[in-house]
Amino acid sequence: MSRRKKKKVKLPCEICKGEHFLSTHHIQGRDVPNCNHSSNLVDICDNCHREIHMGEIIIEGWFQTTGGKELIWYNKNEKSLTGESAKVHIFGEKRESDSTEPPD
């Protein structure tokens, strides 16, 4: 969890949209420049956070759409929505994918 405190009120998770107490996840990890920039942060529930670190959910990042900023993510058995190679963080280890296919 980042230095931002866990939210003290129930808010919608950016992934499952359920109302939970949220924590902040670093999309590309903490070892990138400006790691605490809003483009690298997402507020999610503990269940979705665990699934991200287990490799079940892959976050591609924030993208500007006609409806505003939208988080792009997919389940590991689905194809990437943007065709980009996403860095997947599993239990603190980075695994880079060379293809557009999600990791096994």
Biopython code that builds the backbone (N, CA, C, O; Angstrom):
import numpy as np
from Bio.PDB.StructureBuilder import StructureBuilder

atoms = [
    (1, "MET", "N", (0.846, -1.166, 0.000)),
    (1, "MET", "CA", (0.000, 0.000, 0.000)),
    (1, "MET", "C", (0.895, 1.233, 0.000)),
    (1, "MET", "O", (1.964, 1.225, 0.611)),
    (2, "SER", "N", (0.471, 2.280, -0.673)),
    (2, "SER", "CA", (1.258, 3.496, -0.744)),
    (2, "SER", "C", (1.177, 4.259, 0.564)),
    (2, "SER", "O", (0.513, 3.825, 1.506)),
    (3, "ARG", "N", (1.854, 5.396, 0.619)),
    (3, "ARG", "CA", (1.809, 6.234, 1.817)),
    (3, "ARG", "C", (0.438, 6.858, 2.003)),
    (3, "ARG", "O", (0.100, 7.305, 3.099)),
    (4, "ARG", "N", (-0.360, 6.891, 0.930)),
    (4, "ARG", "CA", (-1.728, 7.387, 1.080)),
    (4, "ARG", "C", (-2.454, 6.416, 1.990)),
    (4, "ARG", "O", (-2.350, 5.200, 1.830)),
    (5, "LYS", "N", (-3.177, 6.952, 2.927)),
    (5, "LYS", "CA", (-3.855, 6.094, 3.902)),
    (5, "LYS", "C", (-5.015, 5.357, 3.271)),
    (5, "LYS", "O", (-5.604, 5.791, 2.281)),
    (6, "LYS", "N", (-5.321, 4.226, 3.882)),
    (6, "LYS", "CA", (-6.496, 3.479, 3.469)),
    (6, "LYS", "C", (-7.711, 4.370, 3.686)),
    (6, "LYS", "O", (-7.819, 5.037, 4.715)),
    (7, "LYS", "N", (-8.610, 4.384, 2.736)),
    (7, "LYS", "CA", (-9.782, 5.242, 2.822)),
    (7, "LYS", "C", (-10.644, 4.834, 4.004)),
    (7, "LYS", "O", (-10.839, 3.643, 4.247)),
    (8, "LYS", "N", (-11.166, 5.817, 4.748)),
    (8, "LYS", "CA", (-11.950, 5.539, 5.948)),
    (8, "LYS", "C", (-13.446, 5.487, 5.683)),
    (8, "LYS", "O", (-14.230, 5.238, 6.599)),
    (9, "VAL", "N", (-13.844, 5.716, 4.450)),
    (9, "VAL", "CA", (-15.247, 5.596, 4.074)),
    (9, "VAL", "C", (-15.341, 4.616, 2.915)),
    (9, "VAL", "O", (-14.385, 4.436, 2.161)),
    (10, "LYS", "N", (-16.490, 3.991, 2.781)),
    (10, "LYS", "CA", (-16.675, 3.047, 1.685)),
    (10, "LYS", "C", (-16.906, 3.819, 0.389)),
    (10, "LYS", "O", (-17.783, 4.679, 0.308)),
    (11, "LEU", "N", (-16.102, 3.496, -0.620)),
    (11, "LEU", "CA", (-16.179, 4.125, -1.938)),
    (11, "LEU", "C", (-16.172, 3.025, -2.987)),
    (11, "LEU", "O", (-15.789, 1.896, -2.678)),
    (12, "PRO", "N", (-16.584, 3.317, -4.221)),
    (12, "PRO", "CA", (-16.557, 2.278, -5.259)),
    (12, "PRO", "C", (-15.126, 1.929, -5.680)),
    (12, "PRO", "O", (-14.315, 2.812, -5.957)),
    (13, "CYS", "N", (-14.841, 0.652, -5.723)),
    (13, "CYS", "CA", (-13.562, 0.146, -6.221)),
    (13, "CYS", "C", (-13.479, 0.454, -7.706)),
    (13, "CYS", "O", (-14.474, 0.324, -8.419)),
    (14, "GLU", "N", (-12.300, 0.862, -8.185)),
    (14, "GLU", "CA", (-12.122, 1.199, -9.599)),
    (14, "GLU", "C", (-12.230, -0.025, -10.508)),
    (14, "GLU", "O", (-12.381, 0.127, -11.720)),
    (15, "ILE", "N", (-12.158, -1.223, -9.954)),
    (15, "ILE", "CA", (-12.234, -2.430, -10.776)),
    (15, "ILE", "C", (-13.605, -3.091, -10.653)),
    (15, "ILE", "O", (-14.321, -3.206, -11.648)),
    (16, "CYS", "N", (-13.983, -3.526, -9.452)),
    (16, "CYS", "CA", (-15.246, -4.272, -9.305)),
    (16, "CYS", "C", (-16.451, -3.354, -9.106)),
    (16, "CYS", "O", (-17.591, -3.806, -9.209)),
    (17, "LYS", "N", (-16.217, -2.090, -8.827)),
    (17, "LYS", "CA", (-17.255, -1.064, -8.623)),
    (17, "LYS", "C", (-18.061, -1.265, -7.346)),
    (17, "LYS", "O", (-18.969, -0.483, -7.064)),
    (18, "GLY", "N", (-17.745, -2.306, -6.564)),
    (18, "GLY", "CA", (-18.412, -2.509, -5.288)),
    (18, "GLY", "C", (-17.938, -1.478, -4.271)),
    (18, "GLY", "O", (-16.808, -0.996, -4.353)),
    (19, "GLU", "N", (-18.793, -1.141, -3.319)),
    (19, "GLU", "CA", (-18.420, -0.163, -2.304)),
    (19, "GLU", "C", (-17.682, -0.861, -1.168)),
    (19, "GLU", "O", (-18.219, -1.745, -0.501)),
    (20, "HIS", "N", (-16.424, -0.434, -0.967)),
    (20, "HIS", "CA", (-15.537, -1.051, 0.020)),
    (20, "HIS", "C", (-14.661, 0.032, 0.634)),
    (20, "HIS", "O", (-14.646, 1.175, 0.177)),
    (21, "PHE", "N", (-13.929, -0.352, 1.682)),
    (21, "PHE", "CA", (-12.842, 0.483, 2.154)),
    (21, "PHE", "C", (-11.703, 0.233, 1.172)),
    (21, "PHE", "O", (-11.350, -0.920, 0.925)),
    (22, "LEU", "N", (-11.126, 1.279, 0.613)),
    (22, "LEU", "CA", (-10.159, 1.131, -0.475)),
    (22, "LEU", "C", (-8.732, 1.388, -0.022)),
    (22, "LEU", "O", (-8.491, 2.092, 0.959)),
    (23, "SER", "N", (-7.796, 0.807, -0.749)),
    (23, "SER", "CA", (-6.385, 1.123, -0.588)),
    (23, "SER", "C", (-5.848, 1.501, -1.966)),
    (23, "SER", "O", (-6.495, 1.265, -2.986)),
    (24, "THR", "N", (-4.669, 2.084, -1.977)),
    (24, "THR", "CA", (-4.086, 2.568, -3.222)),
    (24, "THR", "C", (-3.071, 1.568, -3.759)),
    (24, "THR", "O", (-2.213, 1.089, -3.017)),
    (25, "HIS", "N", (-3.166, 1.255, -5.038)),
    (25, "HIS", "CA", (-2.243, 0.342, -5.716)),
    (25, "HIS", "C", (-1.429, 1.138, -6.731)),
    (25, "HIS", "O", (-1.973, 1.988, -7.436)),
    (26, "HIS", "N", (-0.120, 0.863, -6.807)),
    (26, "HIS", "CA", (0.747, 1.457, -7.823)),
    (26, "HIS", "C", (0.677, 0.575, -9.065)),
    (26, "HIS", "O", (1.082, -0.586, -9.019)),
    (27, "ILE", "N", (0.174, 1.103, -10.162)),
    (27, "ILE", "CA", (-0.045, 0.325, -11.381)),
    (27, "ILE", "C", (1.266, -0.227, -11.935)),
    (27, "ILE", "O", (1.347, -1.418, -12.239)),
    (28, "GLN", "N", (2.284, 0.605, -12.071)),
    (28, "GLN", "CA", (3.578, 0.171, -12.611)),
    (28, "GLN", "C", (4.609, -0.035, -11.504)),
    (28, "GLN", "O", (5.803, -0.129, -11.786)),
    (29, "GLY", "N", (4.175, -0.104, -10.278)),
    (29, "GLY", "CA", (5.087, -0.309, -9.159)),
    (29, "GLY", "C", (5.639, 0.998, -8.627)),
    (29, "GLY", "O", (5.282, 2.083, -9.086)),
    (30, "ARG", "N", (6.511, 0.867, -7.656)),
    (30, "ARG", "CA", (7.089, 2.049, -7.004)),
    (30, "ARG", "C", (8.452, 2.409, -7.543)),
    (30, "ARG", "O", (9.013, 3.434, -7.157)),
    (31, "ASP", "N", (9.000, 1.594, -8.425)),
    (31, "ASP", "CA", (10.360, 1.846, -8.912)),
    (31, "ASP", "C", (10.396, 2.604, -10.239)),
    (31, "ASP", "O", (11.423, 2.608, -10.917)),
    (32, "VAL", "N", (9.301, 3.239, -10.612)),
    (32, "VAL", "CA", (9.264, 4.061, -11.826)),
    (32, "VAL", "C", (9.338, 5.527, -11.419)),
    (32, "VAL", "O", (8.937, 5.880, -10.310)),
    (33, "PRO", "N", (9.849, 6.392, -12.308)),
    (33, "PRO", "CA", (9.876, 7.824, -11.971)),
    (33, "PRO", "C", (8.463, 8.329, -11.678)),
    (33, "PRO", "O", (7.496, 7.899, -12.307)),
    (34, "ASN", "N", (8.360, 9.232, -10.729)),
    (34, "ASN", "CA", (7.067, 9.809, -10.324)),
    (34, "ASN", "C", (6.047, 8.728, -9.971)),
    (34, "ASN", "O", (4.893, 8.793, -10.393)),
    (35, "CYS", "N", (6.477, 7.745, -9.201)),
    (35, "CYS", "CA", (5.615, 6.592, -8.897)),
    (35, "CYS", "C", (4.317, 6.977, -8.199)),
    (35, "CYS", "O", (3.337, 6.237, -8.283)),
    (36, "ASN", "N", (4.287, 8.116, -7.514)),
    (36, "ASN", "CA", (3.074, 8.526, -6.810)),
    (36, "ASN", "C", (2.210, 9.484, -7.618)),
    (36, "ASN", "O", (1.290, 10.103, -7.082)),
    (37, "HIS", "N", (2.507, 9.606, -8.912)),
    (37, "HIS", "CA", (1.673, 10.439, -9.786)),
    (37, "HIS", "C", (0.318, 9.748, -9.960)),
    (37, "HIS", "O", (0.242, 8.519, -9.975)),
    (38, "SER", "N", (-0.744, 10.536, -10.091)),
    (38, "SER", "CA", (-2.091, 9.963, -10.201)),
    (38, "SER", "C", (-2.241, 8.985, -11.368)),
    (38, "SER", "O", (-3.102, 8.106, -11.323)),
    (39, "SER", "N", (-1.419, 9.123, -12.409)),
    (39, "SER", "CA", (-1.504, 8.199, -13.549)),
    (39, "SER", "C", (-0.987, 6.801, -13.199)),
    (39, "SER", "O", (-1.221, 5.853, -13.949)),
    (40, "ASN", "N", (-0.289, 6.665, -12.071)),
    (40, "ASN", "CA", (0.250, 5.375, -11.650)),
    (40, "ASN", "C", (-0.498, 4.807, -10.442)),
    (40, "ASN", "O", (-0.117, 3.762, -9.915)),
    (41, "LEU", "N", (-1.553, 5.485, -10.002)),
    (41, "LEU", "CA", (-2.265, 5.065, -8.795)),
    (41, "LEU", "C", (-3.713, 4.711, -9.099)),
    (41, "LEU", "O", (-4.350, 5.317, -9.962)),
    (42, "VAL", "N", (-4.214, 3.731, -8.383)),
    (42, "VAL", "CA", (-5.613, 3.351, -8.511)),
    (42, "VAL", "C", (-6.121, 2.933, -7.127)),
    (42, "VAL", "O", (-5.434, 2.219, -6.397)),
    (43, "ASP", "N", (-7.321, 3.382, -6.775)),
    (43, "ASP", "CA", (-7.937, 3.027, -5.497)),
    (43, "ASP", "C", (-8.829, 1.810, -5.692)),
    (43, "ASP", "O", (-9.807, 1.844, -6.439)),
    (44, "ILE", "N", (-8.463, 0.726, -4.995)),
    (44, "ILE", "CA", (-9.153, -0.547, -5.181)),
    (44, "ILE", "C", (-9.404, -1.229, -3.842)),
    (44, "ILE", "O", (-8.782, -0.906, -2.830)),
    (45, "CYS", "N", (-10.340, -2.186, -3.865)),
    (45, "CYS", "CA", (-10.645, -2.954, -2.657)),
    (45, "CYS", "C", (-9.561, -4.017, -2.427)),
    (45, "CYS", "O", (-8.775, -4.325, -3.324)),
    (46, "ASP", "N", (-9.538, -4.562, -1.222)),
    (46, "ASP", "CA", (-8.520, -5.561, -0.869)),
    (46, "ASP", "C", (-8.607, -6.808, -1.744)),
    (46, "ASP", "O", (-7.577, -7.386, -2.091)),
    (47, "ASN", "N", (-9.825, -7.235, -2.107)),
    (47, "ASN", "CA", (-9.981, -8.430, -2.931)),
    (47, "ASN", "C", (-9.375, -8.223, -4.324)),
    (47, "ASN", "O", (-8.630, -9.074, -4.810)),
    (48, "CYS", "N", (-9.691, -7.102, -4.959)),
    (48, "CYS", "CA", (-9.124, -6.819, -6.282)),
    (48, "CYS", "C", (-7.612, -6.627, -6.193)),
    (48, "CYS", "O", (-6.877, -7.035, -7.093)),
    (49, "HIS", "N", (-7.145, -5.999, -5.097)),
    (49, "HIS", "CA", (-5.706, -5.797, -4.911)),
    (49, "HIS", "C", (-4.983, -7.142, -4.847)),
    (49, "HIS", "O", (-3.931, -7.314, -5.462)),
    (50, "ARG", "N", (-5.542, -8.080, -4.112)),
    (50, "ARG", "CA", (-4.963, -9.422, -4.004)),
    (50, "ARG", "C", (-4.948, -10.110, -5.378)),
    (50, "ARG", "O", (-3.956, -10.738, -5.749)),
    (51, "GLU", "N", (-6.055, -9.987, -6.133)),
    (51, "GLU", "CA", (-6.125, -10.613, -7.452)),
    (51, "GLU", "C", (-5.103, -10.017, -8.421)),
    (51, "GLU", "O", (-4.574, -10.731, -9.273)),
    (52, "ILE", "N", (-4.824, -8.734, -8.302)),
    (52, "ILE", "CA", (-3.799, -8.109, -9.143)),
    (52, "ILE", "C", (-2.443, -8.723, -8.835)),
    (52, "ILE", "O", (-1.714, -9.110, -9.749)),
    (53, "HIS", "N", (-2.099, -8.817, -7.558)),
    (53, "HIS", "CA", (-0.793, -9.346, -7.175)),
    (53, "HIS", "C", (-0.667, -10.848, -7.405)),
    (53, "HIS", "O", (0.442, -11.382, -7.431)),
    (54, "MET", "N", (-1.794, -11.529, -7.570)),
    (54, "MET", "CA", (-1.756, -12.955, -7.911)),
    (54, "MET", "C", (-1.745, -13.151, -9.428)),
    (54, "MET", "O", (-1.627, -14.281, -9.904)),
    (55, "GLY", "N", (-1.866, -12.059, -10.191)),
    (55, "GLY", "CA", (-1.836, -12.157, -11.642)),
    (55, "GLY", "C", (-3.176, -12.477, -12.270)),
    (55, "GLY", "O", (-3.240, -12.745, -13.470)),
    (56, "GLU", "N", (-4.252, -12.456, -11.493)),
    (56, "GLU", "CA", (-5.582, -12.752, -12.020)),
    (56, "GLU", "C", (-6.172, -11.551, -12.769)),
    (56, "GLU", "O", (-6.932, -11.726, -13.721)),
    (57, "ILE", "N", (-5.825, -10.339, -12.341)),
    (57, "ILE", "CA", (-6.275, -9.098, -12.979)),
    (57, "ILE", "C", (-5.049, -8.346, -13.460)),
    (57, "ILE", "O", (-4.081, -8.203, -12.713)),
    (58, "ILE", "N", (-5.073, -7.866, -14.687)),
    (58, "ILE", "CA", (-3.977, -7.086, -15.256)),
    (58, "ILE", "C", (-4.488, -5.684, -15.543)),
    (58, "ILE", "O", (-5.467, -5.509, -16.269)),
    (59, "ILE", "N", (-3.824, -4.685, -14.972)),
    (59, "ILE", "CA", (-4.184, -3.295, -15.220)),
    (59, "ILE", "C", (-3.259, -2.743, -16.292)),
    (59, "ILE", "O", (-2.037, -2.818, -16.165)),
    (60, "GLU", "N", (-3.842, -2.191, -17.348)),
    (60, "GLU", "CA", (-3.036, -1.577, -18.407)),
    (60, "GLU", "C", (-2.770, -0.109, -18.121)),
    (60, "GLU", "O", (-1.761, 0.434, -18.571)),
    (61, "GLY", "N", (-3.650, 0.537, -17.387)),
    (61, "GLY", "CA", (-3.431, 1.926, -17.017)),
    (61, "GLY", "C", (-4.652, 2.783, -17.254)),
    (61, "GLY", "O", (-5.721, 2.295, -17.620)),
    (62, "TRP", "N", (-4.467, 4.080, -17.037)),
    (62, "TRP", "CA", (-5.524, 5.064, -17.248)),
    (62, "TRP", "C", (-5.457, 5.565, -18.674)),
    (62, "TRP", "O", (-4.372, 5.863, -19.174)),
    (63, "PHE", "N", (-6.598, 5.663, -19.339)),
    (63, "PHE", "CA", (-6.662, 6.152, -20.713)),
    (63, "PHE", "C", (-7.757, 7.198, -20.814)),
    (63, "PHE", "O", (-8.813, 7.072, -20.195)),
    (64, "GLN", "N", (-7.494, 8.230, -21.599)),
    (64, "GLN", "CA", (-8.478, 9.283, -21.815)),
    (64, "GLN", "C", (-9.482, 8.805, -22.859)),
    (64, "GLN", "O", (-9.096, 8.369, -23.943)),
    (65, "THR", "N", (-10.764, 8.886, -22.532)),
    (65, "THR", "CA", (-11.826, 8.510, -23.456)),
    (65, "THR", "C", (-12.741, 9.716, -23.644)),
    (65, "THR", "O", (-12.564, 10.742, -22.986)),
    (66, "THR", "N", (-13.701, 9.596, -24.523)),
    (66, "THR", "CA", (-14.649, 10.700, -24.706)),
    (66, "THR", "C", (-15.465, 10.936, -23.444)),
    (66, "THR", "O", (-15.994, 12.029, -23.247)),
    (67, "GLY", "N", (-15.573, 9.931, -22.592)),
    (67, "GLY", "CA", (-16.303, 10.064, -21.336)),
    (67, "GLY", "C", (-15.417, 10.461, -20.167)),
    (67, "GLY", "O", (-15.890, 10.528, -19.033)),
    (68, "GLY", "N", (-14.146, 10.722, -20.418)),
    (68, "GLY", "CA", (-13.205, 11.082, -19.356)),
    (68, "GLY", "C", (-12.157, 10.004, -19.172)),
    (68, "GLY", "O", (-12.009, 9.119, -20.015)),
    (69, "LYS", "N", (-11.429, 10.081, -18.063)),
    (69, "LYS", "CA", (-10.362, 9.136, -17.764)),
    (69, "LYS", "C", (-10.970, 7.799, -17.348)),
    (69, "LYS", "O", (-11.870, 7.751, -16.509)),
    (70, "GLU", "N", (-10.468, 6.709, -17.944)),
    (70, "GLU", "CA", (-11.009, 5.379, -17.651)),
    (70, "GLU", "C", (-9.876, 4.401, -17.398)),
    (70, "GLU", "O", (-8.870, 4.401, -18.108)),
    (71, "LEU", "N", (-10.048, 3.562, -16.373)),
    (71, "LEU", "CA", (-9.058, 2.540, -16.055)),
    (71, "LEU", "C", (-9.272, 1.345, -16.984)),
    (71, "LEU", "O", (-10.379, 0.815, -17.073)),
    (72, "ILE", "N", (-8.215, 0.924, -17.671)),
    (72, "ILE", "CA", (-8.304, -0.229, -18.564)),
    (72, "ILE", "C", (-7.634, -1.416, -17.878)),
    (72, "ILE", "O", (-6.463, -1.348, -17.506)),
    (73, "TRP", "N", (-8.384, -2.497, -17.715)),
    (73, "TRP", "CA", (-7.890, -3.709, -17.083)),
    (73, "TRP", "C", (-8.592, -4.910, -17.698)),
    (73, "TRP", "O", (-9.625, -4.766, -18.352)),
    (74, "TYR", "N", (-8.029, -6.092, -17.488)),
    (74, "TYR", "CA", (-8.659, -7.321, -17.970)),
    (74, "TYR", "C", (-8.269, -8.484, -17.079)),
    (74, "TYR", "O", (-7.281, -8.413, -16.348)),
    (75, "ASN", "N", (-9.044, -9.554, -17.142)),
    (75, "ASN", "CA", (-8.720, -10.780, -16.418)),
    (75, "ASN", "C", (-7.649, -11.535, -17.177)),
    (75, "ASN", "O", (-7.551, -11.404, -18.397)),
    (76, "LYS", "N", (-6.842, -12.325, -16.480)),
    (76, "LYS", "CA", (-5.684, -12.971, -17.104)),
    (76, "LYS", "C", (-6.056, -13.877, -18.275)),
    (76, "LYS", "O", (-5.222, -14.091, -19.155)),
    (77, "ASN", "N", (-7.268, -14.414, -18.321)),
    (77, "ASN", "CA", (-7.668, -15.301, -19.414)),
    (77, "ASN", "C", (-8.253, -14.559, -20.599)),
    (77, "ASN", "O", (-8.659, -15.179, -21.583)),
    (78, "GLU", "N", (-8.300, -13.225, -20.516)),
    (78, "GLU", "CA", (-8.825, -12.407, -21.603)),
    (78, "GLU", "C", (-7.669, -11.762, -22.367)),
    (78, "GLU", "O", (-6.534, -11.729, -21.891)),
    (79, "LYS", "N", (-7.971, -11.260, -23.537)),
    (79, "LYS", "CA", (-6.968, -10.585, -24.349)),
    (79, "LYS", "C", (-6.882, -9.118, -23.928)),
    (79, "LYS", "O", (-7.866, -8.529, -23.481)),
    (80, "SER", "N", (-5.700, -8.547, -24.077)),
    (80, "SER", "CA", (-5.494, -7.140, -23.769)),
    (80, "SER", "C", (-6.463, -6.276, -24.565)),
    (80, "SER", "O", (-6.703, -6.532, -25.745)),
    (81, "LEU", "N", (-7.012, -5.264, -23.929)),
    (81, "LEU", "CA", (-7.949, -4.372, -24.604)),
    (81, "LEU", "C", (-7.247, -3.365, -25.502)),
    (81, "LEU", "O", (-7.821, -2.911, -26.492)),
    (82, "THR", "N", (-6.016, -3.014, -25.167)),
    (82, "THR", "CA", (-5.296, -2.005, -25.946)),
    (82, "THR", "C", (-4.241, -2.612, -26.858)),
    (82, "THR", "O", (-3.712, -1.929, -27.735)),
    (83, "GLY", "N", (-3.931, -3.886, -26.660)),
    (83, "GLY", "CA", (-2.882, -4.523, -27.446)),
    (83, "GLY", "C", (-1.499, -4.188, -26.942)),
    (83, "GLY", "O", (-0.505, -4.558, -27.569)),
    (84, "GLU", "N", (-1.415, -3.490, -25.813)),
    (84, "GLU", "CA", (-0.128, -3.108, -25.257)),
    (84, "GLU", "C", (0.391, -4.201, -24.342)),
    (84, "GLU", "O", (-0.380, -4.982, -23.786)),
    (85, "SER", "N", (1.694, -4.245, -24.193)),
    (85, "SER", "CA", (2.320, -5.189, -23.290)),
    (85, "SER", "C", (2.294, -4.600, -21.888)),
    (85, "SER", "O", (2.932, -3.580, -21.629)),
    (86, "ALA", "N", (1.570, -5.228, -20.996)),
    (86, "ALA", "CA", (1.434, -4.707, -19.635)),
    (86, "ALA", "C", (2.479, -5.329, -18.727)),
    (86, "ALA", "O", (2.795, -6.512, -18.850)),
    (87, "LYS", "N", (3.017, -4.523, -17.808)),
    (87, "LYS", "CA", (3.889, -5.058, -16.769)),
    (87, "LYS", "C", (2.978, -5.621, -15.689)),
    (87, "LYS", "O", (2.076, -4.936, -15.207)),
    (88, "VAL", "N", (3.211, -6.836, -15.322)),
    (88, "VAL", "CA", (2.388, -7.479, -14.301)),
    (88, "VAL", "C", (3.227, -7.618, -13.043)),
    (88, "VAL", "O", (4.358, -8.101, -13.101)),
    (89, "HIS", "N", (2.684, -7.199, -11.905)),
    (89, "HIS", "CA", (3.374, -7.296, -10.631)),
    (89, "HIS", "C", (2.724, -8.402, -9.826)),
    (89, "HIS", "O", (1.556, -8.309, -9.447)),
    (90, "ILE", "N", (3.495, -9.456, -9.567)),
    (90, "ILE", "CA", (2.977, -10.586, -8.808)),
    (90, "ILE", "C", (3.811, -10.723, -7.545)),
    (90, "ILE", "O", (5.001, -11.031, -7.610)),
    (91, "PHE", "N", (3.185, -10.494, -6.396)),
    (91, "PHE", "CA", (3.850, -10.555, -5.105)),
    (91, "PHE", "C", (5.161, -9.784, -5.095)),
    (91, "PHE", "O", (6.171, -10.276, -4.591)),
    (92, "GLY", "N", (5.147, -8.576, -5.652)),
    (92, "GLY", "CA", (6.311, -7.706, -5.618)),
    (92, "GLY", "C", (7.326, -7.953, -6.711)),
    (92, "GLY", "O", (8.271, -7.176, -6.845)),
    (93, "GLU", "N", (7.171, -8.996, -7.492)),
    (93, "GLU", "CA", (8.103, -9.265, -8.577)),
    (93, "GLU", "C", (7.507, -8.772, -9.875)),
    (93, "GLU", "O", (6.316, -8.950, -10.129)),
    (94, "LYS", "N", (8.349, -8.143, -10.709)),
    (94, "LYS", "CA", (7.872, -7.679, -12.003)),
    (94, "LYS", "C", (8.093, -8.774, -13.027)),
    (94, "LYS", "O", (9.126, -9.443, -13.040)),
    (95, "ARG", "N", (7.109, -8.939, -13.874)),
    (95, "ARG", "CA", (7.197, -9.880, -14.982)),
    (95, "ARG", "C", (6.766, -9.127, -16.213)),
    (95, "ARG", "O", (5.615, -8.702, -16.309)),
    (96, "GLU", "N", (7.678, -8.953, -17.165)),
    (96, "GLU", "CA", (7.314, -8.220, -18.373)),
    (96, "GLU", "C", (6.907, -9.195, -19.467)),
    (96, "GLU", "O", (7.575, -10.201, -19.704)),
    (97, "SER", "N", (5.818, -8.884, -20.118)),
    (97, "SER", "CA", (5.328, -9.715, -21.197)),
    (97, "SER", "C", (5.868, -9.177, -22.529)),
    (97, "SER", "O", (5.771, -7.981, -22.803)),
    (98, "ASP", "N", (6.425, -10.045, -23.335)),
    (98, "ASP", "CA", (6.960, -9.618, -24.626)),
    (98, "ASP", "C", (5.895, -9.598, -25.708)),
    (98, "ASP", "O", (6.105, -9.019, -26.774)),
    (99, "SER", "N", (4.764, -10.220, -25.448)),
    (99, "SER", "CA", (3.710, -10.249, -26.445)),
    (99, "SER", "C", (2.503, -9.500, -25.922)),
    (99, "SER", "O", (2.499, -9.022, -24.788)),
    (100, "THR", "N", (1.492, -9.400, -26.745)),
    (100, "THR", "CA", (0.265, -8.731, -26.323)),
    (100, "THR", "C", (-0.667, -9.697, -25.611)),
    (100, "THR", "O", (-1.737, -9.304, -25.145)),
    (101, "GLU", "N", (-0.266, -10.954, -25.527)),
    (101, "GLU", "CA", (-1.086, -11.948, -24.847)),
    (101, "GLU", "C", (-0.909, -11.796, -23.338)),
    (101, "GLU", "O", (0.200, -11.517, -22.881)),
    (102, "PRO", "N", (-1.963, -11.971, -22.561)),
    (102, "PRO", "CA", (-1.822, -11.908, -21.106)),
    (102, "PRO", "C", (-0.966, -13.070, -20.628)),
    (102, "PRO", "O", (-0.921, -14.112, -21.283)),
    (103, "PRO", "N", (-0.278, -12.907, -19.482)),
    (103, "PRO", "CA", (0.555, -13.989, -18.972)),
    (103, "PRO", "C", (-0.266, -15.209, -18.595)),
    (103, "PRO", "O", (-1.439, -15.093, -18.240)),
    (104, "ASP", "N", (0.360, -16.389, -18.673)),
    (104, "ASP", "CA", (-0.337, -17.640, -18.310)),
    (104, "ASP", "C", (-0.491, -17.743, -16.818)),
    (104, "ASP", "O", (-1.050, -18.721, -16.321)),
]
sb = StructureBuilder()
sb.init_structure("model")
sb.init_model(0)
sb.init_chain("A")
sb.init_seg("    ")
for serial, (resi, resn, name, xyz) in enumerate(atoms, 1):
    if name == "N":
        sb.init_residue(resn, " ", resi, " ")
    sb.init_atom(name, np.array(xyz, "f"), 0.0, 1.0, " ", f" {name:<3s}", serial, name[0])
structure = sb.get_structure()
